[in-house]
């Protein structure tokens, strides 16, 4: 029998990261940039490597402010571990929600008082996220391909990108036209 992977058929049809995106377990993200959204969900946290923004709810924005301060511009480059909390309630029913488990730029756990229901509060604990070594720098293959003196140089750039596993579809779309241009610039060989 043929195997069929159903993973892509259960992806939420949403314009943001949802708790269901975290059902398989905690995920750690680096914050790439932050933009404004609307009054109900004021911020889009764009996450490196994830196609949709995270829009933290009021409670998680309070956690972020308590741990990192009020200036969201300082959050860029910091890391957050998110998880699905199945006990989050909305309208009196447990529907699940996205919660913060850990944050970078903290040296010890932090307890934050949060409202869990009308008139009821509880302490929410955020763990420190250990620093990771900085990611290895990816060579600027596009700049190298633009500087290629000939098609042989361009092919070396291409091969290094392939060997390193850096040849994404986006990079390929930019490199191919440069290689085509170099092909047309090469002098034709004399015909016998």
BAVODO-267769 format. One record per residue (C-alpha): residue number from 1; x, y, z; residue in three letters. Coordinates in nm, 3 decimals, decimal comma. Example, Ala and Ser with C-alpha at 12.3 -4.5 7.8 and 13.67 -1.06 7.14 Angstrom:
// residues 2
pt n 1 | east 1,230 | north -0,450 | up 0,780 | res Ala
pt n 2 | east 1,367 | north -0,106 | up 0,714 | res Ser
//
This chain:
// residues 192
pt n 1 | east 0,000 | north 0,000 | up 0,000 | res Unk
pt n 2 | east 0,121 | north 0,351 | up -0,082 | res Unk
pt n 3 | east 0,190 | north 0,584 | up 0,210 | res Unk
pt n 4 | east 0,018 | north 0,925 | up 0,217 | res Unk
pt n 5 | east 0,136 | north 1,203 | up 0,448 | res Unk
pt n 6 | east -0,169 | north 1,394 | up 0,573 | res Unk
pt n 7 | east 0,027 | north 1,668 | up 0,758 | res Unk
pt n 8 | east -0,037 | north 1,943 | up 0,506 | res Unk
pt n 9 | east -0,412 | north 1,869 | up 0,502 | res Unk
pt n 10 | east -0,461 | north 1,963 | up 0,867 | res Unk
pt n 11 | east -0,283 | north 2,300 | up 0,860 | res Unk
pt n 12 | east -0,511 | north 2,570 | up 0,998 | res Unk
pt n 13 | east -0,659 | north 2,811 | up 0,745 | res Unk
pt n 14 | east -0,563 | north 3,115 | up 0,946 | res Unk
pt n 15 | east -0,360 | north 3,429 | up 0,894 | res Unk
pt n 16 | east -0,178 | north 3,386 | up 1,226 | res Unk
pt n 17 | east -0,003 | north 3,127 | up 1,443 | res Unk
pt n 18 | east -0,271 | north 2,938 | up 1,635 | res Unk
pt n 19 | east -0,261 | north 2,705 | up 1,934 | res Unk
pt n 20 | east -0,326 | north 2,411 | up 1,699 | res Unk
pt n 21 | east 0,010 | north 2,484 | up 1,533 | res Unk
pt n 22 | east 0,165 | north 2,382 | up 1,866 | res Unk
pt n 23 | east -0,025 | north 2,057 | up 1,928 | res Unk
pt n 24 | east 0,283 | north 1,851 | up 1,844 | res Unk
pt n 25 | east 0,484 | north 2,023 | up 2,119 | res Unk
pt n 26 | east 0,669 | north 2,337 | up 2,220 | res Unk
pt n 27 | east 0,828 | north 2,546 | up 1,946 | res Unk
pt n 28 | east 1,101 | north 2,803 | up 1,988 | res Unk
pt n 29 | east 1,105 | north 3,101 | up 1,754 | res Unk
pt n 30 | east 1,325 | north 3,403 | up 1,698 | res Unk
pt n 31 | east 1,136 | north 3,729 | up 1,660 | res Unk
pt n 32 | east 1,223 | north 3,871 | up 1,318 | res Unk
pt n 33 | east 1,023 | north 4,194 | up 1,331 | res Unk
pt n 34 | east 0,712 | north 4,345 | up 1,488 | res Unk
pt n 35 | east 0,440 | north 4,537 | up 1,307 | res Unk
pt n 36 | east 0,110 | north 4,694 | up 1,412 | res Unk
pt n 37 | east -0,212 | north 4,506 | up 1,339 | res Unk
pt n 38 | east -0,547 | north 4,627 | up 1,480 | res Unk
pt n 39 | east -0,710 | north 4,734 | up 1,807 | res Unk
pt n 40 | east -0,807 | north 4,383 | up 1,918 | res Unk
pt n 41 | east -0,473 | north 4,223 | up 1,825 | res Unk
pt n 42 | east -0,236 | north 4,520 | up 1,822 | res Unk
pt n 43 | east 0,089 | north 4,347 | up 1,725 | res Unk
pt n 44 | east 0,213 | north 4,103 | up 1,462 | res Unk
pt n 45 | east 0,522 | north 3,920 | up 1,584 | res Unk
pt n 46 | east 0,684 | north 3,793 | up 1,265 | res Unk
pt n 47 | east 0,880 | north 3,478 | up 1,347 | res Unk
pt n 48 | east 1,188 | north 3,351 | up 1,166 | res Unk
pt n 49 | east 1,098 | north 3,041 | up 0,967 | res Unk
pt n 50 | east 0,721 | north 3,057 | up 1,024 | res Unk
pt n 51 | east 0,491 | north 3,188 | up 0,750 | res Unk
pt n 52 | east 0,228 | north 3,354 | up 0,969 | res Unk
pt n 53 | east 0,266 | north 3,608 | up 1,253 | res Unk
pt n 54 | east 0,202 | north 3,536 | up 1,617 | res Unk
pt n 55 | east -0,047 | north 3,781 | up 1,770 | res Unk
pt n 56 | east -0,012 | north 3,746 | up 2,147 | res Unk
pt n 57 | east -0,327 | north 3,799 | up 2,348 | res Unk
pt n 58 | east -0,356 | north 4,045 | up 2,634 | res Unk
pt n 59 | east -0,223 | north 3,804 | up 2,900 | res Unk
pt n 60 | east 0,082 | north 3,708 | up 2,696 | res Unk
pt n 61 | east 0,151 | north 4,075 | up 2,613 | res Unk
pt n 62 | east 0,151 | north 4,138 | up 2,989 | res Unk
pt n 63 | east 0,401 | north 3,853 | up 3,033 | res Unk
pt n 64 | east 0,624 | north 3,999 | up 2,760 | res Unk
pt n 65 | east 0,614 | north 4,347 | up 2,915 | res Unk
pt n 66 | east 0,689 | north 4,212 | up 3,262 | res Unk
pt n 67 | east 0,985 | north 4,007 | up 3,139 | res Unk
pt n 68 | east 1,126 | north 4,227 | up 2,861 | res Unk
pt n 69 | east 0,989 | north 4,575 | up 2,928 | res Unk
pt n 70 | east 0,740 | north 4,788 | up 2,733 | res Unk
pt n 71 | east 0,951 | north 4,872 | up 2,424 | res Unk
pt n 72 | east 0,860 | north 4,603 | up 2,169 | res Unk
pt n 73 | east 1,135 | north 4,727 | up 1,935 | res Unk
pt n 74 | east 1,387 | north 4,566 | up 2,173 | res Unk
pt n 75 | east 1,223 | north 4,224 | up 2,124 | res Unk
pt n 76 | east 1,358 | north 4,181 | up 1,770 | res Unk
pt n 77 | east 1,619 | north 3,904 | up 1,766 | res Unk
pt n 78 | east 1,501 | north 3,762 | up 2,097 | res Unk
pt n 79 | east 1,363 | north 3,410 | up 2,127 | res Unk
pt n 80 | east 1,036 | north 3,277 | up 2,264 | res Unk
pt n 81 | east 0,917 | north 2,922 | up 2,329 | res Unk
pt n 82 | east 0,542 | north 2,883 | up 2,272 | res Unk
pt n 83 | east 0,309 | north 2,598 | up 2,360 | res Unk
pt n 84 | east -0,057 | north 2,503 | up 2,336 | res Unk
pt n 85 | east -0,232 | north 2,529 | up 2,673 | res Unk
pt n 86 | east -0,552 | north 2,320 | up 2,645 | res Unk
pt n 87 | east -0,696 | north 2,481 | up 2,961 | res Unk
pt n 88 | east -0,728 | north 2,832 | up 2,814 | res Unk
pt n 89 | east -1,093 | north 2,932 | up 2,826 | res Unk
pt n 90 | east -1,296 | north 3,155 | up 2,597 | res Unk
pt n 91 | east -1,663 | north 3,219 | up 2,663 | res Unk
pt n 92 | east -1,659 | north 2,973 | up 2,952 | res Unk
pt n 93 | east -1,534 | north 2,680 | up 2,745 | res Unk
pt n 94 | east -1,182 | north 2,537 | up 2,740 | res Unk
pt n 95 | east -1,073 | north 2,596 | up 2,379 | res Unk
pt n 96 | east -0,696 | north 2,603 | up 2,418 | res Unk
pt n 97 | east -0,460 | north 2,891 | up 2,356 | res Unk
pt n 98 | east -0,103 | north 2,987 | up 2,280 | res Unk
pt n 99 | east 0,114 | north 3,048 | up 2,586 | res Unk
pt n 100 | east 0,475 | north 3,143 | up 2,650 | res Unk
pt n 101 | east 0,684 | north 2,876 | up 2,819 | res Unk
pt n 102 | east 1,026 | north 3,043 | up 2,805 | res Unk
pt n 103 | east 1,197 | north 3,364 | up 2,694 | res Unk
pt n 104 | east 1,555 | north 3,453 | up 2,614 | res Unk
pt n 105 | east 1,721 | north 3,750 | up 2,785 | res Unk
pt n 106 | east 1,621 | north 3,632 | up 3,132 | res Unk
pt n 107 | east 1,855 | north 3,491 | up 3,395 | res Unk
pt n 108 | east 1,598 | north 3,320 | up 3,618 | res Unk
pt n 109 | east 1,230 | north 3,213 | up 3,613 | res Unk
pt n 110 | east 0,980 | north 3,495 | up 3,644 | res Unk
pt n 111 | east 0,634 | north 3,475 | up 3,801 | res Unk
pt n 112 | east 0,366 | north 3,700 | up 3,653 | res Unk
pt n 113 | east 0,016 | north 3,738 | up 3,804 | res Unk
pt n 114 | east -0,252 | north 3,693 | up 3,536 | res Unk
pt n 115 | east -0,631 | north 3,692 | up 3,535 | res Unk
pt n 116 | east -0,753 | north 3,344 | up 3,444 | res Unk
pt n 117 | east -1,123 | north 3,413 | up 3,487 | res Unk
pt n 118 | east -1,328 | north 3,712 | up 3,586 | res Unk
pt n 119 | east -1,228 | north 3,786 | up 3,945 | res Unk
pt n 120 | east -0,974 | north 3,502 | up 3,963 | res Unk
pt n 121 | east -0,601 | north 3,538 | up 3,915 | res Unk
pt n 122 | east -0,312 | north 3,294 | up 3,918 | res Unk
pt n 123 | east 0,065 | north 3,306 | up 3,895 | res Unk
pt n 124 | east 0,209 | north 3,229 | up 3,553 | res Unk
pt n 125 | east 0,575 | north 3,121 | up 3,543 | res Unk
pt n 126 | east 0,807 | north 3,189 | up 3,250 | res Unk
pt n 127 | east 1,135 | north 3,000 | up 3,229 | res Unk
pt n 128 | east 1,461 | north 3,150 | up 3,100 | res Unk
pt n 129 | east 1,558 | north 3,028 | up 2,755 | res Unk
pt n 130 | east 1,926 | north 2,946 | up 2,736 | res Unk
pt n 131 | east 2,123 | north 3,144 | up 2,484 | res Unk
pt n 132 | east 2,216 | north 2,967 | up 2,164 | res Unk
pt n 133 | east 2,530 | north 3,032 | up 1,976 | res Unk
pt n 134 | east 2,468 | north 3,279 | up 1,694 | res Unk
pt n 135 | east 2,361 | north 3,109 | up 1,373 | res Unk
pt n 136 | east 2,632 | north 3,046 | up 1,121 | res Unk
pt n 137 | east 2,651 | north 3,318 | up 0,860 | res Unk
pt n 138 | east 2,512 | north 3,213 | up 0,524 | res Unk
pt n 139 | east 2,735 | north 3,334 | up 0,243 | res Unk
pt n 140 | east 2,588 | north 3,599 | up 0,013 | res Unk
pt n 141 | east 2,564 | north 3,372 | up -0,289 | res Unk
pt n 142 | east 2,373 | north 3,631 | up -0,488 | res Unk
pt n 143 | east 2,649 | north 3,893 | up -0,449 | res Unk
pt n 144 | east 2,911 | north 3,632 | up -0,536 | res Unk
pt n 145 | east 2,717 | north 3,527 | up -0,848 | res Unk
pt n 146 | east 2,682 | north 3,890 | up -0,956 | res Unk
pt n 147 | east 3,059 | north 3,931 | up -0,919 | res Unk
pt n 148 | east 3,134 | north 3,612 | up -1,117 | res Unk
pt n 149 | east 3,376 | north 3,685 | up -1,401 | res Unk
pt n 150 | east 3,248 | north 3,401 | up -1,614 | res Unk
pt n 151 | east 3,018 | north 3,101 | up -1,623 | res Unk
pt n 152 | east 3,277 | north 2,881 | up -1,448 | res Unk
pt n 153 | east 3,284 | north 3,118 | up -1,150 | res Unk
pt n 154 | east 2,903 | north 3,125 | up -1,143 | res Unk
pt n 155 | east 2,893 | north 2,743 | up -1,145 | res Unk
pt n 156 | east 3,126 | north 2,736 | up -0,842 | res Unk
pt n 157 | east 2,890 | north 2,966 | up -0,651 | res Unk
pt n 158 | east 2,594 | north 2,746 | up -0,750 | res Unk
pt n 159 | east 2,772 | north 2,428 | up -0,642 | res Unk
pt n 160 | east 2,873 | north 2,574 | up -0,303 | res Unk
pt n 161 | east 2,510 | north 2,675 | up -0,239 | res Unk
pt n 162 | east 2,392 | north 2,325 | up -0,333 | res Unk
pt n 163 | east 2,659 | north 2,152 | up -0,121 | res Unk
pt n 164 | east 2,578 | north 2,366 | up 0,184 | res Unk
pt n 165 | east 2,204 | north 2,305 | up 0,148 | res Unk
pt n 166 | east 2,139 | north 2,676 | up 0,098 | res Unk
pt n 167 | east 1,992 | north 2,663 | up -0,254 | res Unk
pt n 168 | east 1,632 | north 2,761 | up -0,180 | res Unk
pt n 169 | east 1,373 | north 2,815 | up -0,452 | res Unk
pt n 170 | east 1,399 | north 3,191 | up -0,395 | res Unk
pt n 171 | east 1,778 | north 3,190 | up -0,432 | res Unk
pt n 172 | east 1,755 | north 2,964 | up -0,737 | res Unk
pt n 173 | east 1,511 | north 3,211 | up -0,899 | res Unk
pt n 174 | east 1,769 | north 3,488 | up -0,855 | res Unk
pt n 175 | east 2,077 | north 3,289 | up -0,956 | res Unk
pt n 176 | east 1,945 | north 3,128 | up -1,275 | res Unk
pt n 177 | east 1,903 | north 3,456 | up -1,469 | res Unk
pt n 178 | east 2,260 | north 3,555 | up -1,374 | res Unk
pt n 179 | east 2,391 | north 3,226 | up -1,510 | res Unk
pt n 180 | east 2,185 | north 3,267 | up -1,829 | res Unk
pt n 181 | east 2,329 | north 3,617 | up -1,877 | res Unk
pt n 182 | east 2,683 | north 3,483 | up -1,839 | res Unk
pt n 183 | east 2,611 | north 3,214 | up -2,100 | res Unk
pt n 184 | east 2,516 | north 3,476 | up -2,357 | res Unk
pt n 185 | east 2,821 | north 3,688 | up -2,276 | res Unk
pt n 186 | east 3,072 | north 3,409 | up -2,339 | res Unk
pt n 187 | east 3,240 | north 3,426 | up -2,679 | res Unk
pt n 188 | east 3,130 | north 3,150 | up -2,906 | res Unk
pt n 189 | east 3,391 | north 2,894 | up -2,997 | res Unk
pt n 190 | east 3,520 | north 2,910 | up -3,353 | res Unk
pt n 191 | east 3,348 | north 2,666 | up -3,584 | res Unk
pt n 192 | east 3,574 | north 2,438 | up -3,795 | res Unk
//
